[in-house]
Amino acid sequence: MTSLQGNPLNFNKNLSFNFEGGNLSSDSGLLLVRSFIEKLGLRPLLETSFNDSIDRQHSYSSIVEQLIYTTIAGYHCDDDSDSLRYDPVFTGILGKDALASQPTISRFVNSLDETAIEAFNRLVEILFEKGNQPKETKQIVLDLDSTLFNTFGKQEGSAFNFHYSSNGYHPLMLFNGLNGDLMKVELRSGSVYTSKNIKDFLEPVLKWLKGKYPNAYLLVRADSGFATPELYNLCQEYDVEFLIRLKANATLKKHSQEAVNAFMDTYGSDYTRQHVMYDEFLYQAKSWKAPLRVICRVERAAGELLPRATFIVTTLAAEAKLVVKAYNKRGNMENFIKETKLDFSMRSASHSSFMANAVKGLIKALAYNIINIMKRVALPRDRQSCRMLSIRTDLIKIACRAVTSARRTVFKLCSSSPFKELFSQAMRRIELLQFA
């Protein structure tokens, strides 16, 4: 045992340190998350989705739940579970004497197949339904995009992506653009094109939404990488509006020339301010079934010499300026993707197996959605737009001591936490929640 006098601090000999504080944890904010998950009813859903046929010390459902908590707390490597095996908060919220170790986790993620992927996708849908009650949801904006998940080494399916100039996977991601809920993520090889297999990816989602949200207005929004007849036809087949940017080509430039000329006649000599002008026309590429409405936005920033035109194909009947405004809100999706990749470590694909990386990505998607919904329903308005990084710092990383008596354990949280009232307020709100 190290004595108090054995570790004096060099800046003040009257101060010293040791590691004899007792049964402590630095992640007591997970008690808040566990209480919210209890209200969501997630644990029974996990047990139903991953019903082990073999009696195990660590069931598959409990490993998934453990990985959700470690992800939320910022422990993104499986090895971290070895260091946390006897942490009082983790063992308390999971109801275990010890956490599953890294080898156990690795065996789990490498044992799953496509059936498990389907189960995870259904769990993502169920969480979405709980966070977006069908009777109350009037609009859903389906924001499509792809991104890069970095890989290192000879991982299955990893390839060089020329757009990102890096090795990795090139997953498809779908968010609700109105609140950031992640609706679907699908891992793909790094070299596939942006819109590859977009119909197979999106059609099951549209079927689900049409059945579960029959009265909701649906809008698909995407950048020019998804400007394909396959997507247009799919949206029209399911009576879903779309808003998709087009890559400029010679024909589109020819159609917009009149608008560019009008722009130059009106603002040609004024280089001191930004100027914008809108136009629209019907356009049909050779691969399209029928002409579609195209909005043209002609813009020149202050100090620029020539205007530039951007094009958006849409089925919306709104005026051109409103269509462009609606498309520009798609920029929020970049923030959603950034949060999943940086704060929930979805960008890291560390397993050698493609399937294992897909599984870990979906577990992190569940963690992201749990926090995203919790922010909306349990936190005050000024905190609802905070990233997970801030939530983790303020509400998760709170020190506590676990004091155990014969009958119960009390978690005594840090008395000097500056966010005591925020924590207590969130817990009170959670206790009042009722999910269908």
Helices and strands as residue ranges (DSSP letters): G 4-6, E 8-9, E 12-16, E 24-25, H 30-40, H 42-49, H 60-73, H 80-83, H 88-94, H 102-109, H 114-131, E 139-146, E 149-150, E 159-161, E 166-169, E 172-176, E 182-186, H 198-212, E 217-222, G 224-226, H 229-237, E 241-246, H 250-267, E 275-283, E 292-300, E 308-314, H 320-328, G 329-331, H 332-342, H 354-378, G 381-383, H 388-391, I 392-396, E 400-404, E 409-413, H 420-431
